[in-house]
Amino acid sequence: MGSRPPGIGDDAGPDIEIVLADAAWRSAVPRVEEVARRAALAACAESGLEGAVTLLLTDDREVRRLNTDHRGKAKPTNVLSFPADHPGFLGDVALALGTVRREARAAGRPVMAHLSHLVAHGVLHLAGHDHLRAGEARRMERAEARIMRRLALPNPWRGVA
């Protein structure tokens, strides 16, 4: 099986680890670990990714710290992705509950649907997608729409100007 650690990238598919650092996620999204895992698996399938991903479900304070330390931006954000340089490990994705909840409310979407979209978005970053240029952004949005369709959730880009 090459140089990958046992259980990573084998026939079981991607290995998704959920770290629930803020228990308030459970009241915001019923079965939050299952919801996040399904979205990550769908994003891996869309991108043909195999390997391990860690999803950190935390609060705005922790994501602000990570954003400050790694991007020099002293503010919380909805999702951060940290690609790995280790074979068989795709990377980490961190999500901030307060920001995700506020954005979902502002967009009139269920928190569960917004979380699913942002997990997919973060995993697509691990796959090398980006949205810095218009063409890249459009490709990433289409991939996100396909993932949401696979999850039987609404397209987050429909109706967005």
N, C-alpha and C positions, 0 to 999 in steps of 0.2 A: 504494500500500500504506500510505498514511497516514504517520505520523511515526515508525514503528518502524524500527530499524536493519535493514539487509538480513540475512536469515537468521533473524530473530527473529519468531516468530508467523506464518511463511509456511506454505505447504502441507506442509512437512516436519514440522509439529507443534512441540511444545515442544523447546527447545534445553536439554539437560541437560549441564552441565559437571561433571566429577568431578575434584576436587583431592585426590590421595592424599598427604597430609602425613605419614602414618605407614605405612611399608611393611609393618608387622606385620599390617595389615588383610589382606594377601594370604595370609598363612598361616592367619589366623582364618576367612576366607571365600574359598574358591576362586572365581576370576573375580569378585572383589568389585566391580569397576567395572560389569560387566554386571548383576550382581544389583541394585546400587544404582540404576542407570539404569532398569531394568525397573520397579522399585518407584516411582520418581519419575514415570515416564511413565504408569503405571497410576493414580497419584493425580491427575495432571493430567487424565487422561481422565475420571475419576470426578467431578471438580469442574468440568470444562469449561474448564480453564485453558490458555492459550496464552502462550508467552513463554519467557524464559530462567530457569533455576534453576541455581545452583551448589551442589554438595554437597561439603562439606569433610569428608573422612574423616581424623580426627586422633586425638590421644591425650587422656587425662584432663587433663593439665596445661594444654593449650591450651584445652580447653573450660572448665576452671575459670577461666582468665584471661578468656575471653569472658563467662562467666556473672558474674564479679565486675565487669567493666567495664560491662556492659550491663544487668544485673539487680540488682547489689549483693549477690549471693549468692556467697560465697567457697567454692564447692565445685563439683566436677564434676557434670555431669548427663548423661543419655543423649543428648538431642538438644536443640538450640537452633534456632529459626527467626528469621530477620531479614527481614521483608517489605520490599520496595523501593518507593520512590516514583517510579521511573523507568518510563515507558511501555515495555512490551515486556520488562521485566525483573521477574520475580516476586519474587526474593529469594534469600537464602542459607540453607542448612541445614547445621549442623555436628553431627557425631556423634563421641562419645568411645569409642574401642575398649575400654578397660578396663571402663568402666561397662556398655557394651553386652554384653560378654563375661560379666561377673559376673551381670547380670540374666538373661541367657539360661540360664546354668548354674543359677541359683536356681529358674528356672521350668521347668527340664527341657526347654528348647527348643533347637533348633540355632541357632547364632549367625547363620547366614544368614537364617533365618525372622525372628528378632528384629530384625536389621538392616533387612530389608524392611518390617516393621511400622513401625519408627521413621522410616524415610525417608518412608513414606506419611503418618505422623503429622505430621512436619515440613512436608511439602508441603501438607497440609490446613490447617495453620496459615497458610501463605502465601495460601491461598484464603479466609481469614477465619474458618475454624472455630476453636472454642475449647472448653474443657471446664471453665470456671469455675462454671457453673450446671448442675444435674442435666439439664435438657432439652438444653442444648448438648452436654454430655458424651455423652449417649445418641445424639444425631444423629452426633456425631463417631465414636463407637464403631461405629455401623452402617456409616458410610462406610468405616472401616478394615476392617471384616469383609468388605464387598463387594470392596474392593481386594485383600485377601488371597485371596479366592475367585478373583478374576480371575488372580492369580498362581499358583493351584493350591497355596496354602499354607494351613495350619490357621488358623482363626479365633482370634486371640489372646485374645479375650474369652470364649470358651467355657470353662466351668468356673471362671470367676472370680466370687467372691462379691461 
